[in-house]
Amino acid sequence: NQSLWMEAEIQPTPIEGSPNEYRFTLGVWICSTIFGLFVPFFLYLDCWSYLAILLVLLVAYICLLSQIRHERRSSRLIENGTASVLGLVFMLGLYMNDTTYFQFGLYIMSMSIYHSAEYAFVCVFHYDTLSFNSFLINQSLHYGCAIGVSVAEYWVESWLFGTYKIVFPFIYLGFFSLCMGQVFRVGALFVAGRNFHHQIQEESDPNHVLVTSGLYSFTRHPGYFGWYLWAVSTQVLLVNPVSIFLFCYACHLFFSIRINYEEETLIMMFGRSYLEYMKKVPTRIPFNPGLNPEEYFLYVEKMERIRLTTAQKSQHTEQTQYQALLNHL
C-alpha cells in the first residue's frame, strides 16, 4: 500500500550537468507548446490529424532513442523528448475543445501541466537529482493503472451514451476544483522550495526548515491536499462515476498511510514546534486528519530530556578530559 498511486517508490538516478542544461528542457516544453499552437493554423489541421502527426513524431522519437547508448546523452534526450511530448499533448487538448470530447481535452491539458510542473520544481530546487523520474509519469504501477482505467471508462461511456456524458454542472465543478487542486499542489512545491521532496526525508537536514506560511497556514499538507483535489476532480470533469469512487478510495488508502508516517518523521525532526503547528493547522484532507498532536507531547518531552541529559553528559566528559589534560601538563 505504501507504493500506492504516487511518487513514494521513485528513487531518481541523477545525471551530472549544469542547471542551464536542465532548464533547457523546460524551454523545449515551451517551444513544443508554441509549435503545437501554430502548426495546425498553417497546415489547416483538425485535432485528429494533429493527433496522427503527434503519434508519428512519438514513434520516430522512440526509434531514435533506441539507437542511443550513451547514458548521459540518453537521459537528456529522454527528458527533452518527454517535455516535447507534454507540450504537444497540451496543445492537442486545446484543439479538442472544439469537439464533443472537450472534457478529455481539458483532462490531458491538466495532465500535461501537472507532470511539467513537477519536473520544473525539481529543476529549480533539486537539479542535482533531476532525471526522467522527476516528471512523475512513472511514479508507480498503481498510478498508471488508475489513469488507464479512467481513460478507458471515459471513451467506453462516450461510445455507449454519447452526449449524455456531457453534464455541465459536473464539468464546471470538476474544472474549477481541478484548477484549485493544481494551484495548491504547485503552490506547495514552490512555497516550500528546497524543503519539499518527492520522497519523505527520514534524516534531518541542517538546511531543512519548517514552513508554516502561505498555503501551509491553511493546510499542513497543501501538496497532498492539492493532489487529492486535483486527482478526484479530473474524474468529476470527465463524468466518470466508477473512477470517481475508485480515485477517492485509492487516495484515502494512500494518504492515510503516508501522512501519518510523514508526520512522525517531522515530529522527530522539529519536535514541539511541529506539534504546535499541528494544533493550529488541520490537514483538511477528507477522512485523513493526521496524527493527534496531544498524544505526542509526552513523547517529545521525554526525547528532549534525553537529549539534554546526553548533552550534559557529553559536556561533563569534555570538561573532565580537559582538566585531566591540564593536570598532565
Backbone hydrogen bonds in HBPLUS format (Angstrom, degrees):
<---DONOR---> <-ACCEPTOR-->    atom                        ^
c    i                          cat <-CA-CA->   ^        H-A-AA   ^      H-
h    n   atom  resd res      DA  || num        DHA   H-A  angle D-A-AA Bond
n    s   type  num  typ     dist DA aas  dist angle  dist       angle   num
A0004-LEU N   A0001-ASN O   3.00 MM   3  5.14 163.4  2.02 112.1 116.3     1
A0006-MET N   A0004-LEU O   2.88 MM   2  6.05 144.0  2.01 105.7  95.9     2
A0010-ILE N   A0007-GLU O   3.22 MM   3  5.55 166.3  2.24 115.6 119.8     3
A0021-GLU N   A0018-SER O   3.00 MM   3  5.25 127.0  2.29 102.9 116.3     4
A0022-TYR N   A0018-SER O   3.29 MM   4  6.74 149.6  2.39 146.9 155.0     5
A0023-ARG N   A0019-PRO O   2.87 MM   4  6.13 160.5  1.91 153.9 159.7     6
A0024-PHE N   A0020-ASN O   3.01 MM   4  6.13 128.7  2.28 135.0 147.4     7
A0025-THR N   A0022-TYR O   3.00 MM   3  5.56 140.9  2.15 110.3 119.6     8
A0026-LEU N   A0023-ARG O   3.10 MM   3  5.19 123.3  2.44  96.6 110.2     9
A0027-GLY N   A0023-ARG O   3.18 MM   4  6.60 149.4  2.28 143.3 151.7    10
A0027-GLY N   A0024-PHE O   3.06 MM   3  4.95 115.9  2.49  90.6 106.6    11
A0028-VAL N   A0024-PHE O   2.98 MM   4  6.38 140.1  2.15 142.1 153.3    12
A0029-TRP N   A0025-THR O   3.17 MM   4  6.58 148.9  2.27 143.8 150.9    13
A0030-ILE N   A0026-LEU O   3.15 MM   4  6.53 159.2  2.19 149.3 153.8    14
A0031-CYS N   A0027-GLY O   2.86 MM   4  6.10 164.9  1.88 152.2 156.6    15
A0032-SER N   A0028-VAL O   2.83 MM   4  5.97 156.3  1.89 148.8 155.3    16
A0033-THR N   A0029-TRP O   2.96 MM   4  6.18 150.6  2.04 144.8 152.9    17
A0034-ILE N   A0030-ILE O   2.96 MM   4  6.29 159.1  2.00 151.9 157.1    18
A0035-PHE N   A0031-CYS O   2.80 MM   4  6.00 156.8  1.85 146.9 154.3    19
A0036-GLY N   A0032-SER O   2.82 MM   4  6.00 160.2  1.86 145.5 150.9    20
A0037-LEU N   A0033-THR O   2.95 MM   4  6.14 128.5  2.22 135.5 149.6    21
A0037-LEU N   A0034-ILE O   3.07 MM   3  4.92 129.6  2.33  90.8 105.0    22
A0038-PHE N   A0034-ILE O   3.11 MM   4  6.38 152.2  2.19 153.2 157.6    23
A0039-VAL N   A0035-PHE O   3.01 MM   4  5.90 167.2  2.03 158.3 161.9    24
A0041-PHE N   A0038-PHE O   3.06 MM   3  5.34 124.5  2.38 104.7 119.2    25
A0042-PHE N   A0038-PHE O   3.23 MM   4  6.61 152.7  2.31 154.7 162.1    26
A0042-PHE N   A0039-VAL O   3.05 MM   3  5.29 118.8  2.44 103.5 118.0    27
A0043-LEU N   A0039-VAL O   2.93 MM   4  6.11 157.3  1.98 160.7 168.0    28
A0044-TYR N   A0040-PRO O   2.72 MM   4  5.24 116.4  2.13 134.4 145.0    29
A0045-LEU N   A0040-PRO O   3.10 MM   5  4.73 149.3  2.20 121.8 131.2    30
A0050-TYR N   A0046-ASP O   3.03 MM   4  6.25 158.3  2.08 152.9 159.8    31
A0051-LEU N   A0047-CYS O   2.90 MM   4  6.11 148.2  2.01 137.8 146.1    32
A0052-ALA N   A0048-TRP O   3.01 MM   4  6.27 152.1  2.09 141.9 148.8    33
A0053-ILE N   A0049-SER O   3.02 MM   4  6.34 159.6  2.06 150.7 155.2    34
A0054-LEU N   A0050-TYR O   2.94 MM   4  6.20 155.4  2.01 147.6 154.9    35
A0055-LEU N   A0051-LEU O   2.95 MM   4  6.23 152.6  2.03 149.2 155.8    36
A0056-VAL N   A0052-ALA O   3.06 MM   4  6.35 155.1  2.12 147.6 154.2    37
A0057-LEU N   A0053-ILE O   2.95 MM   4  6.23 162.4  1.98 153.4 157.8    38
A0058-LEU N   A0054-LEU O   2.94 MM   4  6.14 149.2  2.03 142.5 151.5    39
A0059-VAL N   A0055-LEU O   2.98 MM   4  6.23 159.0  2.02 149.5 154.0    40
A0060-ALA N   A0056-VAL O   2.97 MM   4  6.23 161.3  2.01 150.8 156.1    41
A0061-TYR N   A0057-LEU O   2.90 MM   4  6.06 151.4  1.98 143.7 151.6    42
A0062-ILE N   A0058-LEU O   3.00 MM   4  6.26 156.8  2.06 148.8 154.3    43
A0063-CYS N   A0059-VAL O   2.99 MM   4  6.24 159.0  2.03 150.4 156.1    44
A0064-LEU N   A0060-ALA O   2.96 MM   4  6.19 156.4  2.02 146.3 152.7    45
A0065-LEU N   A0061-TYR O   2.91 MM   4  6.12 157.1  1.97 147.8 154.4    46
A0066-SER N   A0062-ILE O   3.02 MM   4  6.23 148.1  2.12 145.7 153.4    47
A0067-GLN N   A0064-LEU O   3.11 MM   3  5.45 150.8  2.20 106.3 115.0    48
A0068-ILE N   A0065-LEU O   3.16 MM   3  5.46 166.3  2.17 112.5 116.8    49
A0074-SER N   A0070-HIS O   2.78 MM   4  5.80 157.1  1.83 153.4 160.9    50
A0075-SER N   A0071-GLU O   2.88 MM   4  6.06 158.6  1.92 150.2 155.8    51
A0076-ARG N   A0072-ARG O   3.01 MM   4  6.27 165.7  2.03 154.4 157.6    52
A0077-LEU N   A0073-ARG O   2.98 MM   4  6.11 155.5  2.04 145.2 152.4    53
A0078-ILE N   A0074-SER O   2.87 MM   4  6.08 154.9  1.93 148.9 155.8    54
A0079-GLU N   A0075-SER O   3.03 MM   4  6.29 164.4  2.06 151.9 155.2    55
A0080-ASN N   A0076-ARG O   2.93 MM   4  6.11 167.3  1.94 151.1 155.0    56
A0081-GLY N   A0077-LEU O   2.74 MM   4  5.73 158.0  1.79 146.1 153.4    57
A0082-THR N   A0078-ILE O   2.84 MM   4  5.95 154.8  1.90 144.9 152.1    58
A0083-ALA N   A0079-GLU O   2.97 MM   4  6.16 160.5  2.00 147.1 152.3    59
A0084-SER N   A0080-ASN O   2.94 MM   4  6.13 153.0  2.02 143.8 151.4    60
A0085-VAL N   A0081-GLY O   2.93 MM   4  6.20 160.6  1.97 149.8 154.4    61
A0086-LEU N   A0082-THR O   2.92 MM   4  6.14 162.2  1.95 152.0 157.0    62
A0087-GLY N   A0083-ALA O   2.99 MM   4  6.18 154.3  2.06 144.7 151.6    63
A0088-LEU N   A0084-SER O   3.02 MM   4  6.31 157.8  2.07 150.1 155.8    64
A0089-VAL N   A0085-VAL O   2.79 MM   4  6.00 154.3  1.86 151.6 159.5    65
A0090-PHE N   A0086-LEU O   2.96 MM   4  6.13 152.6  2.04 143.7 150.6    66
A0091-MET N   A0087-GLY O   3.28 MM   4  6.63 154.3  2.35 141.9 147.4    67
A0092-LEU N   A0088-LEU O   2.88 MM   4  6.17 145.3  2.00 143.7 154.5    68
A0093-GLY N   A0089-VAL O   2.93 MM   4  6.22 159.1  1.97 153.5 157.5    69
A0094-LEU N   A0090-PHE O   3.11 MM   4  6.46 145.3  2.24 137.9 147.6    70
A0095-TYR N   A0091-MET O   2.99 MM   4  6.29 154.5  2.06 148.6 153.9    71
A0096-MET N   A0092-LEU O   2.99 MM   4  6.25 135.3  2.20 143.4 156.1    72
A0097-ASN N   A0094-LEU O   3.24 MM   3  5.55 157.2  2.30 104.1 111.0    73
A0098-ASP N   A0095-TYR O   3.41 MM   3  6.08 171.2  2.42 113.6 116.1    74
A0099-THR N   A0096-MET O   3.01 MM   3  5.35 161.6  2.04 117.1 118.9    75
A0104-PHE N   A0101-TYR O   3.09 MM   3  5.57 123.1  2.43 108.7 120.8    76
A0105-GLY N   A0101-TYR O   3.23 MM   4  6.63 150.8  2.32 144.5 153.2    77
A0106-LEU N   A0102-PHE O   2.97 MM   4  6.29 158.5  2.02 153.0 156.3    78
A0107-TYR N   A0103-GLN O   3.00 MM   4  6.23 149.1  2.10 141.8 151.2    79
A0108-ILE N   A0104-PHE O   2.97 MM   4  6.26 162.6  2.00 156.1 157.4    80
A0109-MET N   A0105-GLY O   3.08 MM   4  6.23 147.5  2.19 144.4 153.7    81
A0110-SER N   A0106-LEU O   3.02 MM   4  6.22 153.8  2.09 143.6 150.1    82
A0111-MET N   A0107-TYR O   2.99 MM   4  6.34 151.7  2.08 145.7 153.9    83
A0112-SER N   A0108-ILE O   2.99 MM   4  6.11 156.0  2.05 140.5 146.2    84
A0113-ILE N   A0109-MET O   3.05 MM   4  6.33 159.9  2.09 148.5 153.3    85
A0114-TYR N   A0110-SER O   2.93 MM   4  6.11 161.6  1.97 149.9 155.2    86
A0115-HIS N   A0111-MET O   3.09 MM   4  6.28 176.7  2.09 157.3 156.6    87
A0116-SER N   A0112-SER O   3.03 MM   4  6.03 156.2  2.08 145.1 152.6    88
A0117-ALA N   A0113-ILE O   2.88 MM   4  5.89 155.5  1.94 148.2 154.6    89
A0118-GLU N   A0114-TYR O   3.11 MM   4  6.38 152.7  2.19 148.2 155.2    90
A0119-TYR N   A0115-HIS O   3.24 MM   4  6.45 157.6  2.29 142.1 147.3    91
A0120-ALA N   A0116-SER O   2.90 MM   4  6.13 157.1  1.95 147.2 154.3    92
A0121-PHE N   A0117-ALA O   2.95 MM   4  6.13 154.0  2.02 147.0 152.8    93
A0122-VAL N   A0118-GLU O   3.26 MM   4  6.56 165.3  2.28 147.2 149.7    94
A0123-CYS N   A0119-TYR O   2.89 MM   4  6.07 155.4  1.95 150.0 158.0    95
A0124-VAL N   A0120-ALA O   3.00 MM   4  6.20 149.7  2.09 147.5 153.8    96
A0125-PHE N   A0121-PHE O   2.98 MM   4  6.13 169.5  1.99 159.2 161.8    97
A0126-HIS N   A0122-VAL O   2.80 MM   4  4.73 144.8  1.92 124.0 134.4    98
A0129-THR N   A0126-HIS O   2.96 MM   3  5.83 166.9  1.98 128.4 132.3    99
A0130-LEU N   A0127-TYR O   3.33 MM   3  4.85 166.9  2.35  97.8 100.4   100
A0134-SER N   A0131-SER O   2.96 MM   3  5.47 155.2  2.02 112.9 120.5   101
A0135-PHE N   A0132-PHE O   3.13 MM   3  5.97 166.7  2.14 123.5 126.7   102
A0136-LEU N   A0133-ASN O   2.91 MM   3  5.39 153.7  1.98 114.2 122.4   103
A0144-GLY N   A0140-SER O   3.23 MM   4  6.55 165.1  2.25 149.1 152.2   104
A0145-CYS N   A0141-LEU O   2.94 MM   4  6.17 159.4  1.98 151.7 157.4   105
A0146-ALA N   A0142-HIS O   2.91 MM   4  6.08 155.9  1.97 146.7 153.5   106
A0147-ILE N   A0143-TYR O   3.01 MM   4  6.29 162.0  2.04 155.1 159.0   107
A0148-GLY N   A0144-GLY O   2.99 MM   4  6.17 160.1  2.03 145.6 151.6   108
A0149-VAL N   A0145-CYS O   2.84 MM   4  6.07 157.1  1.90 151.1 156.9   109
A0150-SER N   A0146-ALA O   2.99 MM   4  6.19 161.8  2.02 149.1 153.9   110
A0151-VAL N   A0147-ILE O   2.97 MM   4  6.17 162.8  2.00 153.4 157.8   111
A0152-ALA N   A0148-GLY O   2.95 MM   4  6.08 162.4  1.98 146.9 152.3   112
A0153-GLU N   A0149-VAL O   2.85 MM   4  6.01 158.7  1.90 148.8 155.0   113
A0154-TYR N   A0150-SER O   3.02 MM   4  6.23 159.0  2.07 145.0 150.4   114
A0155-TRP N   A0151-VAL O   3.13 MM   4  6.42 169.3  2.14 155.8 156.9   115
A0156-VAL N   A0152-ALA O   2.95 MM   4  6.03 161.4  1.98 153.1 158.8   116
A0157-GLU N   A0153-GLU O   2.94 MM   4  5.94 167.2  1.95 149.8 154.0   117
A0158-SER N   A0154-TYR O   2.85 MM   4  5.97 147.2  1.96 142.8 153.1   118
A0159-TRP N   A0155-TRP O   2.99 MM   4  6.08 149.4  2.09 138.5 145.8   119
A0160-LEU N   A0156-VAL O   2.93 MM   4  6.19 148.9  2.03 144.7 153.8   120
A0161-PHE N   A0157-GLU O   2.75 MM   4  5.68 166.3  1.77 150.0 154.1   121
A0162-GLY N   A0158-SER O   2.84 MM   4  4.74 136.1  2.03 119.9 129.0   122
A0164-TYR N   A0161-PHE O   3.13 MM   3  5.44 158.8  2.17 134.3 131.7   123
A0165-LYS N   A0162-GLY O   3.25 MM   3  6.18 170.6  2.26 122.2 125.1   124
A0166-ILE N   A0163-THR O   2.99 MM   3  5.34 161.6  2.03 111.0 117.0   125
A0170-PHE N   A0167-VAL O   3.09 MM   3  5.69 121.7  2.45 116.9 129.3   126
A0171-ILE N   A0167-VAL O   3.02 MM   4  6.23 156.6  2.08 148.6 155.6   127
A0172-TYR N   A0168-PHE O   2.82 MM   4  5.92 170.2  1.83 161.7 161.8   128
A0173-LEU N   A0169-PRO O   3.07 MM   4  6.14 163.1  2.10 141.7 147.0   129
A0174-GLY N   A0170-PHE O   2.77 MM   4  5.84 163.0  1.80 148.6 154.1   130
A0175-PHE N   A0171-ILE O   2.90 MM   4  6.00 161.4  1.93 149.1 154.2   131
A0176-PHE N   A0172-TYR O   3.02 MM   4  6.13 169.6  2.03 151.7 154.6   132
A0177-SER N   A0173-LEU O   3.00 MM   4  6.07 167.6  2.01 150.8 154.8   133
A0178-LEU N   A0174-GLY O   2.83 MM   4  5.82 149.5  1.92 141.8 151.2   134
A0179-CYS N   A0175-PHE O   3.00 MM   4  6.21 160.3  2.04 148.4 152.6   135
A0180-MET N   A0176-PHE O   3.05 MM   4  6.33 157.9  2.10 147.4 153.6   136
A0181-GLY N   A0177-SER O   2.84 MM   4  6.04 155.4  1.90 147.6 154.6   137
A0182-GLN N   A0178-LEU O   3.00 MM   4  6.30 156.5  2.06 150.2 155.7   138
A0183-VAL N   A0179-CYS O   3.00 MM   4  6.24 149.7  2.09 145.0 153.6   139
A0184-PHE N   A0180-MET O   3.05 MM   4  6.34 160.3  2.09 151.1 155.3   140
A0185-ARG N   A0181-GLY O   2.90 MM   4  6.10 162.9  1.93 149.8 155.2   141
A0186-VAL N   A0182-GLN O   2.91 MM   4  5.86 166.8  1.93 148.3 151.0   142
A0187-GLY N   A0183-VAL O   2.82 MM   4  5.54 147.4  1.93 134.8 145.8   143
A0188-ALA N   A0184-PHE O   2.87 MM   4  5.80 152.8  1.94 139.8 146.4   144
A0189-LEU N   A0185-ARG O   3.25 MM   4  6.55 153.0  2.33 144.1 150.7   145
A0190-PHE N   A0186-VAL O   3.15 MM   4  6.46 167.0  2.17 157.8 159.0   146
A0191-VAL N   A0187-GLY O   2.85 MM   4  5.86 147.0  1.96 149.5 158.5   147
A0192-ALA N   A0188-ALA O   3.18 MM   4  6.06 164.5  2.20 140.0 144.4   148
A0193-GLY N   A0189-LEU O   2.93 MM   4  5.97 142.6  2.07 137.3 148.9   149
A0195-ASN N   A0192-ALA O   3.13 MM   3  5.26 162.2  2.16 125.8 124.6   150
A0196-PHE N   A0193-GLY O   3.15 MM   3  5.85 169.5  2.16 121.5 123.9   151
A0208-HIS N   A0205-ASP O   2.88 MM   3  5.12 162.1  1.91 115.3 121.2   152
A0216-TYR N   A0213-SER O   3.09 MM   3  5.23 139.5  2.26 135.2 127.5   153
A0217-SER N   A0214-GLY O   3.03 MM   3  5.62 165.6  2.05 116.9 121.3   154
A0218-PHE N   A0215-LEU O   3.08 MM   3  5.41 158.3  2.13 107.9 114.8   155
A0219-THR N   A0215-LEU O   3.27 MM   4  6.61 162.3  2.31 155.8 159.5   156
A0220-ARG N   A0282-PRO O   3.12 MM  62  6.17 155.5  2.19 136.1 143.7   157
A0225-PHE N   A0221-HIS O   2.85 MM   4  6.02 165.3  1.87 159.9 165.0   158
A0226-GLY N   A0222-PRO O   2.82 MM   4  5.79 160.0  1.86 140.2 145.9   159
A0227-TRP N   A0223-GLY O   3.00 MM   4  6.13 152.8  2.08 137.0 144.8   160
A0228-TYR N   A0224-TYR O   2.88 MM   4  6.00 166.1  1.90 153.0 156.5   161
A0229-LEU N   A0225-PHE O   3.02 MM   4  6.21 168.0  2.03 149.5 152.9   162
A0230-TRP N   A0226-GLY O   2.81 MM   4  5.92 159.3  1.86 146.8 153.4   163
A0231-ALA N   A0227-TRP O   2.83 MM   4  5.90 171.7  1.84 154.1 156.6   164
A0232-VAL N   A0228-TYR O   3.16 MM   4  6.27 175.2  2.16 154.0 155.4   165
A0233-SER N   A0229-LEU O   3.00 MM   4  5.90 152.8  2.08 140.6 149.2   166
A0234-THR N   A0230-TRP O   3.03 MM   4  6.23 142.4  2.18 149.4 157.4   167
A0235-GLN N   A0232-VAL O   3.11 MM   3  5.50 131.0  2.36 104.3 116.1   168
A0236-VAL N   A0232-VAL O   3.17 MM   4  6.59 143.6  2.31 142.0 152.7   169
A0237-LEU N   A0233-SER O   2.84 MM   4  6.05 158.5  1.89 151.7 156.9   170
A0238-LEU N   A0234-THR O   3.12 MM   4  6.34 149.7  2.22 135.1 142.6   171
A0239-VAL N   A0235-GLN O   2.99 MM   4  5.91 111.5  2.47 127.2 143.3   172
A0240-ASN N   A0235-GLN O   2.98 MM   5  5.32 168.3  2.00 155.7 159.2   173
A0239-VAL N   A0236-VAL O   3.07 MM   3  4.82 144.9  2.19  94.9 105.7   174
A0244-ILE N   A0240-ASN O   2.92 MM   4  6.03 149.6  2.01 156.8 165.6   175
A0245-PHE N   A0241-PRO O   3.47 MM   4  6.66 163.9  2.49 142.2 144.3   176
A0246-LEU N   A0242-VAL O   3.05 MM   4  6.34 165.4  2.07 150.3 154.9   177
A0247-PHE N   A0243-SER O   2.75 MM   4  5.73 164.9  1.77 150.2 154.2   178
A0248-CYS N   A0244-ILE O   3.08 MM   4  6.19 161.8  2.11 145.6 150.7   179
A0249-TYR N   A0245-PHE O   3.00 MM   4  6.18 163.6  2.02 151.4 156.1   180
A0250-ALA N   A0246-LEU O   2.88 MM   4  6.02 165.2  1.90 151.6 155.9   181
A0251-CYS N   A0247-PHE O   2.89 MM   4  5.94 162.8  1.92 149.0 154.1   182
A0252-HIS N   A0248-CYS O   3.01 MM   4  6.14 155.7  2.07 144.0 150.8   183
A0253-LEU N   A0249-TYR O   3.03 MM   4  6.32 160.8  2.07 149.7 154.4   184
A0254-PHE N   A0250-ALA O   2.95 MM   4  6.17 166.5  1.97 152.5 156.2   185
A0255-PHE N   A0251-CYS O   2.92 MM   4  5.98 174.4  1.92 155.9 157.3   186
A0256-SER N   A0252-HIS O   2.98 MM   4  5.84 152.2  2.06 144.2 151.6   187
A0257-ILE N   A0254-PHE O   3.22 MM   3  5.60 139.2  2.40 104.6 114.7   188
A0258-ARG N   A0254-PHE O   2.94 MM   4  6.13 177.9  1.94 158.6 159.2   189
A0259-ILE N   A0255-PHE O   2.95 MM   4  5.41 159.3  2.00 134.0 140.8   190
A0261-TYR N   A0257-ILE O   3.14 MM   4  6.27 162.6  2.17 149.9 155.2   191
A0262-GLU N   A0258-ARG O   2.84 MM   4  5.97 164.2  1.87 153.4 158.2   192
A0263-GLU N   A0259-ILE O   2.88 MM   4  6.00 160.6  1.91 152.4 157.7   193
A0264-GLU N   A0260-ASN O   3.09 MM   4  6.29 146.6  2.21 141.9 150.2   194
A0265-THR N   A0261-TYR O   3.21 MM   4  6.58 155.3  2.27 146.5 152.3   195
A0266-LEU N   A0262-GLU O   2.94 MM   4  6.25 151.7  2.03 148.2 156.7   196
A0267-ILE N   A0263-GLU O   2.92 MM   4  6.07 148.6  2.02 142.6 150.4   197
A0268-MET N   A0264-GLU O   3.10 MM   4  6.36 152.4  2.17 142.4 149.6   198
A0269-MET N   A0265-THR O   3.03 MM   4  6.29 143.7  2.17 139.7 149.5   199
A0270-PHE N   A0266-LEU O   2.81 MM   4  5.88 174.8  1.81 155.7 157.2   200
A0271-GLY N   A0267-ILE O   2.78 MM   4  4.71 139.4  1.94 125.3 133.4   201
A0273-SER N   A0270-PHE O   3.29 MM   3  5.73 136.0  2.50 145.7 136.0   202
A0275-LEU N   A0271-GLY O   3.28 MM   4  6.61 155.4  2.34 147.3 154.6   203
A0276-GLU N   A0272-ARG O   2.94 MM   4  6.16 159.8  1.98 154.3 158.4   204
A0277-TYR N   A0273-SER O   3.11 MM   4  6.31 149.7  2.20 137.9 146.5   205
A0278-MET N   A0274-TYR O   2.83 MM   4  6.08 150.5  1.92 147.1 155.1   206
A0279-LYS N   A0275-LEU O   3.08 MM   4  6.35 146.6  2.19 144.5 152.4   207
A0280-LYS N   A0276-GLU O   3.33 MM   4  6.58 142.6  2.47 139.4 148.1   208
A0280-LYS N   A0277-TYR O   3.19 MM   3  5.27 127.5  2.48  96.7 109.7   209
A0281-VAL N   A0277-TYR O   2.98 MM   4  6.09 159.8  2.02 157.7 162.7   210
A0288-ASN N   A0285-ILE O   3.04 MM   3  5.44 152.5  2.12 143.7 138.2   211
A0295-GLU N   A0292-ASN O   3.12 MM   3  5.78 144.4  2.25 117.5 125.6   212
A0296-TYR N   A0293-PRO O   2.97 MM   3  5.33 156.7  2.02 111.4 119.1   213
A0300-VAL N   A0296-TYR O   2.96 MM   4  6.18 157.6  2.01 149.5 155.0   214
A0301-GLU N   A0297-PHE O   2.92 MM   4  6.17 159.2  1.96 151.0 156.8   215
A0302-LYS N   A0298-LEU O   2.99 MM   4  6.18 156.4  2.05 145.8 151.9   216
A0303-MET N   A0299-TYR O   2.95 MM   4  6.25 156.6  2.00 146.9 153.5   217
A0304-GLU N   A0300-VAL O   2.84 MM   4  6.08 152.6  1.91 150.0 157.8   218
A0305-ARG N   A0301-GLU O   2.99 MM   4  6.25 153.4  2.07 145.9 152.5   219
A0306-ILE N   A0302-LYS O   2.97 MM   4  6.25 155.9  2.03 147.7 154.5   220
A0307-ARG N   A0303-MET O   2.93 MM   4  6.16 159.3  1.97 147.4 152.9   221
A0308-LEU N   A0304-GLU O   2.89 MM   4  6.08 156.3  1.95 145.4 152.2   222
A0309-THR N   A0305-ARG O   2.84 MM   4  6.02 162.2  1.88 149.6 154.6   223
A0310-THR N   A0306-ILE O   2.87 MM   4  6.04 159.7  1.91 147.9 153.9   224
A0311-ALA N   A0307-ARG O   2.86 MM   4  6.03 155.4  1.92 145.2 152.2   225
A0312-GLN N   A0308-LEU O   2.89 MM   4  6.11 155.1  1.95 148.2 155.0   226
A0313-LYS N   A0309-THR O   2.91 MM   4  6.14 159.1  1.96 149.7 155.4   227
A0314-SER N   A0310-THR O   2.91 MM   4  6.10 156.0  1.97 144.9 151.9   228
A0315-GLN N   A0311-ALA O   2.88 MM   4  6.10 154.8  1.95 144.3 151.4   229
A0316-HIS N   A0312-GLN O   2.85 MM   4  6.07 157.4  1.90 148.2 154.5   230
A0317-THR N   A0313-LYS O   2.88 MM   4  6.08 154.7  1.95 147.4 154.2   231
A0318-GLU N   A0314-SER O   2.98 MM   4  6.22 156.5  2.04 146.5 152.6   232
A0319-GLN N   A0315-GLN O   2.96 MM   4  6.20 155.8  2.02 147.6 154.2   233
A0320-THR N   A0316-HIS O   2.90 MM   4  6.11 155.4  1.96 145.8 152.7   234
A0321-GLN N   A0317-THR O   2.94 MM   4  6.16 161.2  1.97 149.0 153.9   235
A0322-TYR N   A0318-GLU O   2.92 MM   4  6.07 152.7  1.99 143.7 151.7   236
A0323-GLN N   A0319-GLN O   2.88 MM   4  6.08 157.9  1.93 148.8 154.4   237
A0324-ALA N   A0320-THR O   2.92 MM   4  6.12 155.7  1.98 147.2 154.2   238
A0325-LEU N   A0321-GLN O   2.98 MM   4  6.18 149.4  2.08 140.6 148.8   239
A0326-LEU N   A0322-TYR O   2.99 MM   4  6.31 152.5  2.07 145.1 152.4   240
A0327-ASN N   A0323-GLN O   2.91 MM   4  6.17 159.0  1.95 150.2 155.7   241
A0328-HIS N   A0324-ALA O   2.95 MM   4  6.14 148.5  2.06 141.7 150.3   242
A0329-LEU N   A0325-LEU O   2.99 MM   4  6.27 151.2  2.07 144.3 151.8   243
